[in-house]
């Protein structure tokens, strides 16, 4: 049963972000892997999953274990949904959250979690050039650019295997926040707009 802001118990443990709460969450997820698929429901955190939260808190090892558990336990469509869900709540309209991208992959990129990015891409179920964000119309490379993360930009465009690299020429799409006037921009144009 979700709480008043749409969080389930597993979210509360992850958000608590203490060593003990994360250890307990990890044990619970191993006993009941389907909890990986629970998303915040309703406002203000609609669509946020535990993979988003562990990325923000930079718990890369835990996030990699979550991806491995999902791959081992779920059908392909469920793994893809787990890796591709997008945040949609009003909380993510504000800065700095709006600059993170919407998917777990974009979050992993924005928070510099290279091992997690590689693990997610190695599943073959997500790509840096798919699942454009619905909020600002960003791909992960745009989220990295919007946050001024030059070394992550290089990682995504030069250091990954060629077939996994981000398309440097990809343009932002039209997102829900059209008032920010960011549609149709390359990463270079976005960098200039963001200063």
Secondary structure, DSSP 8 states (H G I E B T S, - for coil): ---TTS--HHHHHHHH--HHHHHHHHHHHHH-GGGGG-B--SSSSTT-BHHHHHHHTT-HHHHHHHHHHHHHHS-HHHHHHHHH-B--SGGGGSTTGGGG-SBHHHHHHHTT-HHHHHHHHHTTS--TTSS--SSS---HHHHHHHTT-HHHHHIIIIIS-GGG---TT------S-GGG--TT--HHHHHHHH-
